């Protein structure tokens, strides 16, 4: 079990996917699960800040993740939401959804079930601290806010293009929400290896993680 945590734009998903491919491990994107739940809540007209409603939704609707060429195919309640969950409308609400303790409990249960057997690389905010504190390798990726905002901006598709300053501002707000929430806030596990990716290429980070996994 390899846990890769850190703030948005530090390179988690790209690195986690590549490490999983190199090692022949399965890959779990825990953020995609919070995004899928947020999509369903908005689709059903629920208020993302309604903790009881969101917890009930998280408990009843199973999120399915299956490997695809471009990463993971994500579906919830019979809808394929792979593309929709990356839209900025989801990013605007997902931190609020992910802060509800009941939602987190349901997600953590599901993530433990999924990674219960086999070899996994999972990325998120609390994989090494809460979901799988027993992970054999814990990585915490960090990078300067400016660099993270530039990376996220470069990933945006033409139809969701926004100004770099807006991406940076939203990212800063999301970092603050994710790090200060009461329920499992974003922080590195005591036994995590912290890697600052600000001046590293993806390949360098992947090599570093694979070397540590092999050690
Ligand atoms: O990694 P991402 O941007 O897809 O994550 C989306 C949101 O979900 C982010 O605001 C933090 C939250 N999240 C979380 O609270 N715990 C996780 N394990 C993964 C994501």
py3Dmol code that shows the C-alpha trace and the ligand (Angstrom):
import py3Dmol

protein = """\
ATOM      1  CA  UNK A   1       0.000   0.000   0.000  1.00  0.00           C
ATOM      2  CA  UNK A   2       1.449   3.333  -1.087  1.00  0.00           C
ATOM      3  CA  UNK A   3      -0.292   6.513   0.126  1.00  0.00           C
ATOM      4  CA  UNK A   4       0.327   9.793  -1.708  1.00  0.00           C
ATOM      5  CA  UNK A   5      -1.180  12.863  -0.059  1.00  0.00           C
ATOM      6  CA  UNK A   6      -0.785  16.613  -0.361  1.00  0.00           C
ATOM      7  CA  UNK A   7      -2.514  19.821  -1.445  1.00  0.00           C
ATOM      8  CA  UNK A   8      -4.095  20.423  -4.874  1.00  0.00           C
ATOM      9  CA  UNK A   9      -1.657  20.778  -7.759  1.00  0.00           C
ATOM     10  CA  UNK A  10       1.327  19.192  -5.995  1.00  0.00           C
ATOM     11  CA  UNK A  11       1.300  16.424  -8.622  1.00  0.00           C
ATOM     12  CA  UNK A  12      -0.421  13.662  -6.639  1.00  0.00           C
ATOM     13  CA  UNK A  13      -2.654  12.082  -9.287  1.00  0.00           C
ATOM     14  CA  UNK A  14      -0.102  12.240 -12.097  1.00  0.00           C
ATOM     15  CA  UNK A  15       2.596  10.786  -9.869  1.00  0.00           C
ATOM     16  CA  UNK A  16       0.305   8.185  -8.265  1.00  0.00           C
ATOM     17  CA  UNK A  17      -0.942   6.961 -11.654  1.00  0.00           C
ATOM     18  CA  UNK A  18       2.581   6.688 -13.046  1.00  0.00           C
ATOM     19  CA  UNK A  19       3.925   4.924  -9.941  1.00  0.00           C
ATOM     20  CA  UNK A  20       1.018   2.433 -10.084  1.00  0.00           C
ATOM     21  CA  UNK A  21       1.738   1.734 -13.759  1.00  0.00           C
ATOM     22  CA  UNK A  22       5.478   1.244 -13.144  1.00  0.00           C
ATOM     23  CA  UNK A  23       4.903  -1.138 -10.230  1.00  0.00           C
ATOM     24  CA  UNK A  24       1.867  -2.947 -11.678  1.00  0.00           C
ATOM     25  CA  UNK A  25      -0.284  -1.762  -8.742  1.00  0.00           C
ATOM     26  CA  UNK A  26      -3.931  -0.674  -8.891  1.00  0.00           C
ATOM     27  CA  UNK A  27      -4.647   3.053  -8.548  1.00  0.00           C
ATOM     28  CA  UNK A  28      -7.289   4.769  -6.408  1.00  0.00           C
ATOM     29  CA  UNK A  29      -8.078   8.477  -6.756  1.00  0.00           C
ATOM     30  CA  UNK A  30      -9.887   9.290  -3.483  1.00  0.00           C
ATOM     31  CA  UNK A  31     -10.512  12.906  -4.549  1.00  0.00           C
ATOM     32  CA  UNK A  32     -12.563  11.601  -7.501  1.00  0.00           C
ATOM     33  CA  UNK A  33     -14.932   9.988  -4.976  1.00  0.00           C
ATOM     34  CA  UNK A  34     -15.578  13.314  -3.183  1.00  0.00           C
ATOM     35  CA  UNK A  35     -15.994  14.961  -6.589  1.00  0.00           C
ATOM     36  CA  UNK A  36     -18.494  12.317  -7.765  1.00  0.00           C
ATOM     37  CA  UNK A  37     -20.567  12.772  -4.616  1.00  0.00           C
ATOM     38  CA  UNK A  38     -20.507  16.549  -5.109  1.00  0.00           C
ATOM     39  CA  UNK A  39     -21.690  16.099  -8.704  1.00  0.00           C
ATOM     40  CA  UNK A  40     -24.622  13.928  -7.589  1.00  0.00           C
ATOM     41  CA  UNK A  41     -25.606  16.339  -4.810  1.00  0.00           C
ATOM     42  CA  UNK A  42     -25.714  19.252  -7.255  1.00  0.00           C
ATOM     43  CA  UNK A  43     -27.552  17.138  -9.852  1.00  0.00           C
ATOM     44  CA  UNK A  44     -30.215  16.352  -7.248  1.00  0.00           C
ATOM     45  CA  UNK A  45     -30.497  19.968  -6.157  1.00  0.00           C
ATOM     46  CA  UNK A  46     -29.107  19.299  -2.664  1.00  0.00           C
ATOM     47  CA  UNK A  47     -27.330  22.007  -0.705  1.00  0.00           C
ATOM     48  CA  UNK A  48     -23.617  20.993  -0.440  1.00  0.00           C
ATOM     49  CA  UNK A  49     -23.541  22.384   3.108  1.00  0.00           C
ATOM     50  CA  UNK A  50     -26.371  20.059   4.275  1.00  0.00           C
ATOM     51  CA  UNK A  51     -24.307  17.481   6.179  1.00  0.00           C
ATOM     52  CA  UNK A  52     -27.188  15.093   6.922  1.00  0.00           C
ATOM     53  CA  UNK A  53     -28.377  14.961   3.321  1.00  0.00           C
ATOM     54  CA  UNK A  54     -24.839  14.549   1.997  1.00  0.00           C
ATOM     55  CA  UNK A  55     -24.035  11.820   4.520  1.00  0.00           C
ATOM     56  CA  UNK A  56     -27.206   9.905   3.552  1.00  0.00           C
ATOM     57  CA  UNK A  57     -26.237  10.225  -0.111  1.00  0.00           C
ATOM     58  CA  UNK A  58     -22.699   8.995   0.579  1.00  0.00           C
ATOM     59  CA  UNK A  59     -24.075   6.004   2.494  1.00  0.00           C
ATOM     60  CA  UNK A  60     -26.559   4.944  -0.195  1.00  0.00           C
ATOM     61  CA  UNK A  61     -24.880   5.661  -3.530  1.00  0.00           C
ATOM     62  CA  UNK A  62     -21.967   3.483  -4.500  1.00  0.00           C
ATOM     63  CA  UNK A  63     -19.166   5.109  -6.484  1.00  0.00           C
ATOM     64  CA  UNK A  64     -17.644   2.881  -9.138  1.00  0.00           C
ATOM     65  CA  UNK A  65     -14.069   3.400 -10.304  1.00  0.00           C
ATOM     66  CA  UNK A  66     -12.669   1.397 -13.192  1.00  0.00           C
ATOM     67  CA  UNK A  67      -9.306   1.666 -14.952  1.00  0.00           C
ATOM     68  CA  UNK A  68      -9.332   3.459 -18.322  1.00  0.00           C
ATOM     69  CA  UNK A  69      -6.586   4.582 -20.720  1.00  0.00           C
ATOM     70  CA  UNK A  70      -6.691   8.154 -19.459  1.00  0.00           C
ATOM     71  CA  UNK A  71      -6.873   7.242 -15.760  1.00  0.00           C
ATOM     72  CA  UNK A  72     -10.024   6.152 -13.979  1.00  0.00           C
ATOM     73  CA  UNK A  73     -13.595   6.018 -15.227  1.00  0.00           C
ATOM     74  CA  UNK A  74     -15.862   7.282 -12.441  1.00  0.00           C
ATOM     75  CA  UNK A  75     -19.575   6.635 -12.126  1.00  0.00           C
ATOM     76  CA  UNK A  76     -22.213   7.212  -9.474  1.00  0.00           C
ATOM     77  CA  UNK A  77     -25.938   6.373  -9.455  1.00  0.00           C
ATOM     78  CA  UNK A  78     -25.709   5.078 -13.029  1.00  0.00           C
ATOM     79  CA  UNK A  79     -24.089   8.257 -14.421  1.00  0.00           C
ATOM     80  CA  UNK A  80     -20.630   8.272 -15.967  1.00  0.00           C
ATOM     81  CA  UNK A  81     -19.214  11.479 -14.453  1.00  0.00           C
ATOM     82  CA  UNK A  82     -15.544  11.043 -15.471  1.00  0.00           C
ATOM     83  CA  UNK A  83     -15.447  14.337 -17.360  1.00  0.00           C
ATOM     84  CA  UNK A  84     -18.012  16.345 -15.375  1.00  0.00           C
ATOM     85  CA  UNK A  85     -16.237  15.964 -12.026  1.00  0.00           C
ATOM     86  CA  UNK A  86     -13.250  17.979 -13.333  1.00  0.00           C
ATOM     87  CA  UNK A  87     -15.373  21.063 -14.078  1.00  0.00           C
ATOM     88  CA  UNK A  88     -14.795  24.176 -11.992  1.00  0.00           C
ATOM     89  CA  UNK A  89     -18.409  24.030 -10.693  1.00  0.00           C
ATOM     90  CA  UNK A  90     -17.439  20.866  -8.801  1.00  0.00           C
ATOM     91  CA  UNK A  91     -14.166  22.347  -7.536  1.00  0.00           C
ATOM     92  CA  UNK A  92     -16.118  25.256  -6.072  1.00  0.00           C
ATOM     93  CA  UNK A  93     -18.178  22.979  -3.786  1.00  0.00           C
ATOM     94  CA  UNK A  94     -16.135  19.852  -3.156  1.00  0.00           C
ATOM     95  CA  UNK A  95     -14.242  21.136  -0.096  1.00  0.00           C
ATOM     96  CA  UNK A  96     -17.540  21.908   1.647  1.00  0.00           C
ATOM     97  CA  UNK A  97     -18.843  18.413   0.864  1.00  0.00           C
ATOM     98  CA  UNK A  98     -15.572  16.791   1.975  1.00  0.00           C
ATOM     99  CA  UNK A  99     -15.668  18.606   5.341  1.00  0.00           C
ATOM    100  CA  UNK A 100     -18.795  16.776   6.626  1.00  0.00           C
ATOM    101  CA  UNK A 101     -17.701  14.122   9.166  1.00  0.00           C
ATOM    102  CA  UNK A 102     -20.448  11.683   8.035  1.00  0.00           C
ATOM    103  CA  UNK A 103     -19.383  12.003   4.403  1.00  0.00           C
ATOM    104  CA  UNK A 104     -15.757  11.349   5.340  1.00  0.00           C
ATOM    105  CA  UNK A 105     -16.696   8.295   7.388  1.00  0.00           C
ATOM    106  CA  UNK A 106     -18.624   6.791   4.465  1.00  0.00           C
ATOM    107  CA  UNK A 107     -15.790   7.546   2.024  1.00  0.00           C
ATOM    108  CA  UNK A 108     -13.073   6.214   4.322  1.00  0.00           C
ATOM    109  CA  UNK A 109     -15.062   2.972   4.824  1.00  0.00           C
ATOM    110  CA  UNK A 110     -15.408   2.551   1.069  1.00  0.00           C
ATOM    111  CA  UNK A 111     -11.714   3.357   0.481  1.00  0.00           C
ATOM    112  CA  UNK A 112     -10.621   0.802   3.098  1.00  0.00           C
ATOM    113  CA  UNK A 113     -12.876  -1.809   1.487  1.00  0.00           C
ATOM    114  CA  UNK A 114     -11.506  -1.080  -1.993  1.00  0.00           C
ATOM    115  CA  UNK A 115      -7.839  -1.208  -0.928  1.00  0.00           C
ATOM    116  CA  UNK A 116      -8.378  -4.145   1.451  1.00  0.00           C
ATOM    117  CA  UNK A 117      -6.707  -6.677  -0.816  1.00  0.00           C
ATOM    118  CA  UNK A 118      -4.093  -6.421  -3.555  1.00  0.00           C
ATOM    119  CA  UNK A 119      -1.394  -3.805  -4.176  1.00  0.00           C
ATOM    120  CA  UNK A 120      -2.503  -0.193  -4.316  1.00  0.00           C
ATOM    121  CA  UNK A 121      -1.321   3.336  -4.861  1.00  0.00           C
ATOM    122  CA  UNK A 122      -3.956   5.742  -3.523  1.00  0.00           C
ATOM    123  CA  UNK A 123      -3.802   9.525  -3.583  1.00  0.00           C
ATOM    124  CA  UNK A 124      -5.747  12.123  -1.608  1.00  0.00           C
ATOM    125  CA  UNK A 125      -5.516  14.208   1.536  1.00  0.00           C
ATOM    126  CA  UNK A 126      -5.855  11.657   4.352  1.00  0.00           C
ATOM    127  CA  UNK A 127      -4.781   8.316   2.878  1.00  0.00           C
ATOM    128  CA  UNK A 128      -1.618   8.003   4.997  1.00  0.00           C
ATOM    129  CA  UNK A 129      -3.143   9.569   8.105  1.00  0.00           C
ATOM    130  CA  UNK A 130      -6.681   8.117   8.243  1.00  0.00           C
ATOM    131  CA  UNK A 131      -7.637   5.725   5.430  1.00  0.00           C
ATOM    132  CA  UNK A 132      -4.552   3.482   5.536  1.00  0.00           C
ATOM    133  CA  UNK A 133      -2.212   4.540   8.366  1.00  0.00           C
ATOM    134  CA  UNK A 134      -0.743   1.045   7.915  1.00  0.00           C
ATOM    135  CA  UNK A 135       0.547   1.925   4.400  1.00  0.00           C
ATOM    136  CA  UNK A 136       4.085   0.630   3.829  1.00  0.00           C
ATOM    137  CA  UNK A 137       5.084   3.848   2.083  1.00  0.00           C
ATOM    138  CA  UNK A 138       3.627   7.317   2.732  1.00  0.00           C
ATOM    139  CA  UNK A 139       4.494  10.236   0.504  1.00  0.00           C
ATOM    140  CA  UNK A 140       3.424  13.842   1.122  1.00  0.00           C
ATOM    141  CA  UNK A 141       3.882  16.013  -1.969  1.00  0.00           C
ATOM    142  CA  UNK A 142       4.148  19.783  -1.611  1.00  0.00           C
ATOM    143  CA  UNK A 143       4.950  22.645  -4.017  1.00  0.00           C
ATOM    144  CA  UNK A 144       4.816  26.458  -3.949  1.00  0.00           C
ATOM    145  CA  UNK A 145       1.315  27.872  -4.493  1.00  0.00           C
ATOM    146  CA  UNK A 146       2.365  29.749  -7.670  1.00  0.00           C
ATOM    147  CA  UNK A 147       3.677  26.589  -9.284  1.00  0.00           C
ATOM    148  CA  UNK A 148       0.640  24.544  -8.258  1.00  0.00           C
ATOM    149  CA  UNK A 149      -1.699  27.185  -9.688  1.00  0.00           C
ATOM    150  CA  UNK A 150       0.259  27.238 -12.970  1.00  0.00           C
ATOM    151  CA  UNK A 151       0.073  23.450 -13.251  1.00  0.00           C
ATOM    152  CA  UNK A 152      -3.679  23.384 -12.594  1.00  0.00           C
ATOM    153  CA  UNK A 153      -4.222  26.252 -15.047  1.00  0.00           C
ATOM    154  CA  UNK A 154      -2.323  24.363 -17.767  1.00  0.00           C
ATOM    155  CA  UNK A 155      -4.552  21.308 -17.203  1.00  0.00           C
ATOM    156  CA  UNK A 156      -7.816  23.191 -17.771  1.00  0.00           C
ATOM    157  CA  UNK A 157      -9.667  22.410 -20.979  1.00  0.00           C
ATOM    158  CA  UNK A 158     -10.614  25.235 -23.377  1.00  0.00           C
ATOM    159  CA  UNK A 159     -14.253  25.211 -22.260  1.00  0.00           C
ATOM    160  CA  UNK A 160     -13.362  25.625 -18.598  1.00  0.00           C
ATOM    161  CA  UNK A 161     -10.529  28.116 -19.152  1.00  0.00           C
ATOM    162  CA  UNK A 162     -10.089  30.682 -16.391  1.00  0.00           C
ATOM    163  CA  UNK A 163      -7.535  33.319 -15.547  1.00  0.00           C
ATOM    164  CA  UNK A 164      -4.424  32.146 -13.706  1.00  0.00           C
ATOM    165  CA  UNK A 165      -5.099  34.610 -10.864  1.00  0.00           C
ATOM    166  CA  UNK A 166      -8.566  33.079 -10.371  1.00  0.00           C
ATOM    167  CA  UNK A 167      -7.177  29.548 -10.330  1.00  0.00           C
ATOM    168  CA  UNK A 168      -4.567  30.648  -7.787  1.00  0.00           C
ATOM    169  CA  UNK A 169      -7.149  32.349  -5.563  1.00  0.00           C
ATOM    170  CA  UNK A 170      -9.515  29.327  -5.626  1.00  0.00           C
ATOM    171  CA  UNK A 171      -6.641  26.984  -4.891  1.00  0.00           C
ATOM    172  CA  UNK A 172      -5.550  29.071  -1.919  1.00  0.00           C
ATOM    173  CA  UNK A 173      -9.135  29.059  -0.568  1.00  0.00           C
ATOM    174  CA  UNK A 174      -9.446  25.287  -1.049  1.00  0.00           C
ATOM    175  CA  UNK A 175      -6.076  24.694   0.661  1.00  0.00           C
ATOM    176  CA  UNK A 176      -7.286  26.727   3.612  1.00  0.00           C
ATOM    177  CA  UNK A 177     -10.588  24.800   3.872  1.00  0.00           C
ATOM    178  CA  UNK A 178      -8.895  21.411   3.494  1.00  0.00           C
ATOM    179  CA  UNK A 179      -6.184  22.211   6.074  1.00  0.00           C
ATOM    180  CA  UNK A 180      -8.347  23.854   8.718  1.00  0.00           C
ATOM    181  CA  UNK A 181     -11.454  21.632   8.686  1.00  0.00           C
ATOM    182  CA  UNK A 182     -12.088  19.842  11.968  1.00  0.00           C
ATOM    183  CA  UNK A 183     -12.460  16.356  10.523  1.00  0.00           C
ATOM    184  CA  UNK A 184      -9.121  14.893   9.348  1.00  0.00           C
ATOM    185  CA  UNK A 185      -7.523  18.107   8.051  1.00  0.00           C
ATOM    186  CA  UNK A 186      -4.769  17.907   5.454  1.00  0.00           C
ATOM    187  CA  UNK A 187      -1.427  17.240   7.120  1.00  0.00           C
ATOM    188  CA  UNK A 188       1.513  14.915   6.594  1.00  0.00           C
ATOM    189  CA  UNK A 189       1.645  11.698   8.626  1.00  0.00           C
ATOM    190  CA  UNK A 190       4.572  11.656  11.083  1.00  0.00           C
ATOM    191  CA  UNK A 191       6.155   8.828   9.118  1.00  0.00           C
ATOM    192  CA  UNK A 192       5.515  10.343   5.649  1.00  0.00           C
ATOM    193  CA  UNK A 193       8.338  11.294   3.289  1.00  0.00           C
ATOM    194  CA  UNK A 194       7.788  14.942   2.299  1.00  0.00           C
ATOM    195  CA  UNK A 195       8.825  15.700  -1.284  1.00  0.00           C
ATOM    196  CA  UNK A 196       8.827  19.302  -2.547  1.00  0.00           C
ATOM    197  CA  UNK A 197       8.016  19.041  -6.266  1.00  0.00           C
ATOM    198  CA  UNK A 198       8.340  22.792  -7.010  1.00  0.00           C
ATOM    199  CA  UNK A 199      11.522  22.342  -9.047  1.00  0.00           C
ATOM    200  CA  UNK A 200      11.146  18.687 -10.011  1.00  0.00           C
ATOM    201  CA  UNK A 201       9.784  17.098 -13.190  1.00  0.00           C
ATOM    202  CA  UNK A 202       7.082  14.429 -12.939  1.00  0.00           C
ATOM    203  CA  UNK A 203       9.647  11.793 -13.996  1.00  0.00           C
ATOM    204  CA  UNK A 204      12.004  12.791 -11.186  1.00  0.00           C
ATOM    205  CA  UNK A 205       9.230  12.510  -8.589  1.00  0.00           C
ATOM    206  CA  UNK A 206       8.042   9.165  -9.980  1.00  0.00           C
ATOM    207  CA  UNK A 207      11.608   7.781  -9.959  1.00  0.00           C
ATOM    208  CA  UNK A 208      12.061   8.932  -6.369  1.00  0.00           C
ATOM    209  CA  UNK A 209       8.820   7.265  -5.188  1.00  0.00           C
ATOM    210  CA  UNK A 210       9.491   4.029  -7.117  1.00  0.00           C
ATOM    211  CA  UNK A 211      13.044   3.878  -5.649  1.00  0.00           C
ATOM    212  CA  UNK A 212      11.637   4.281  -2.147  1.00  0.00           C
ATOM    213  CA  UNK A 213       9.005   1.608  -2.806  1.00  0.00           C
ATOM    214  CA  UNK A 214      11.714  -0.782  -3.943  1.00  0.00           C
ATOM    215  CA  UNK A 215      14.031  -0.011  -1.002  1.00  0.00           C
TER     216      UNK A 215
END
"""
ligand_1 = """\
20
LIG
O -7.523 15.851 -5.216
P -8.784 16.545 -5.697
O -8.594 17.985 -6.101
O -9.504 15.757 -6.748
O -9.731 16.568 -4.395
C -10.991 17.145 -4.413
C -11.404 17.616 -3.017
O -11.693 16.494 -2.189
C -10.393 18.483 -2.279
O -10.959 19.743 -1.992
C -10.128 17.793 -0.980
C -11.092 16.649 -0.925
N -10.436 15.388 -0.582
C -10.417 15.019 0.730
O -10.897 15.767 1.586
N -9.871 13.829 1.095
C -9.314 13.019 0.165
N -8.781 11.865 0.550
C -9.303 13.413 -1.192
C -9.862 14.607 -1.536
"""
view = py3Dmol.view(width=600, height=400)
view.addModel(protein, "pdb")
view.setStyle({"model": 0}, {"cartoon": {"style": "trace"}})
view.addModel(ligand_1, "xyz")
view.setStyle({"model": 1}, {"stick": {}})
view.zoomTo()
view.show()
